[in-house]
Amino acid sequence: MAKFNEKTTFAEVLEAPEGTEVARKHLGDLLDRPSVGMMKDKPLGELRNMIPLPPIKKKFSAMIDELCELE
């Protein structure tokens, strides 16, 4: 069973070392921005749909896809 799913909050991802590693891989320095910090209580599925800018949305989608594949 996958460790993360679309109902997992971004905060739960960042609390797990492997989640932080995947987030940092896809988001890089974006992870340190206050605007991203404000998203911590959002489920991953909601994050996938709320990012308006295509380049950033693509990064979040790739991160979420990889997180949902982790065992």
C-alpha positions as CSV (number, residue, x, y, z in Angstrom):
1,M,0.0,0.0,0.0
2,A,1.3,3.5,-0.9
3,K,2.6,5.6,2.0
4,F,0.9,8.7,0.7
5,N,-2.3,9.3,-1.3
6,E,-4.3,12.3,-2.5
7,K,-5.9,12.7,0.9
8,T,-2.6,13.1,2.7
9,T,-1.9,16.6,3.7
10,F,1.2,18.4,2.5
11,A,2.3,18.8,6.2
12,E,2.2,15.0,6.6
13,V,4.4,14.6,3.5
14,L,6.9,17.1,5.0
15,E,7.0,15.4,8.3
16,A,8.3,12.2,6.7
17,P,11.9,12.2,5.6
18,E,11.1,10.4,2.3
19,G,8.3,12.9,1.7
20,T,10.5,15.9,2.2
21,E,13.1,14.3,-0.1
22,V,10.6,13.9,-2.9
23,A,9.1,17.4,-2.3
24,R,12.6,19.0,-2.4
25,K,13.5,17.0,-5.6
26,H,10.5,18.4,-7.5
27,L,10.0,21.8,-5.9
28,G,13.5,22.8,-4.9
29,D,13.7,26.3,-3.4
30,L,10.0,26.8,-3.9
31,L,9.6,24.6,-0.8
32,D,11.1,27.4,1.3
33,R,8.6,30.1,0.1
34,P,6.0,31.3,2.6
35,S,3.2,30.8,0.0
36,V,4.1,27.1,-0.1
37,G,4.1,26.9,3.7
38,M,0.6,28.2,3.7
39,M,-0.5,25.1,1.7
40,K,0.6,22.6,4.4
41,D,-2.9,21.9,5.7
42,K,-4.2,21.1,2.1
43,P,-4.5,17.5,0.9
44,L,-2.4,16.6,-2.1
45,G,-5.4,16.1,-4.3
46,E,-6.5,19.7,-3.6
47,L,-3.0,21.0,-4.2
48,R,-3.0,19.4,-7.6
49,N,-6.0,21.4,-8.6
50,M,-5.3,24.7,-6.9
51,I,-2.0,25.7,-8.5
52,P,-2.8,28.1,-11.4
53,L,0.6,28.6,-13.0
54,P,1.4,25.7,-15.5
55,P,5.1,25.3,-14.8
56,I,4.6,25.2,-11.0
57,K,1.4,23.0,-11.4
58,K,3.6,20.6,-13.4
59,K,6.1,20.4,-10.6
60,F,3.4,19.8,-8.0
61,S,1.7,17.1,-10.1
62,A,5.0,15.3,-10.7
63,M,5.7,15.4,-6.9
64,I,2.2,14.1,-6.0
65,D,2.5,11.3,-8.6
66,E,5.8,10.2,-7.2
67,L,4.6,10.4,-3.6
68,C,1.6,8.3,-4.3
69,E,3.8,5.6,-5.8
70,L,6.0,5.3,-2.7
71,E,5.6,2.1,-0.7
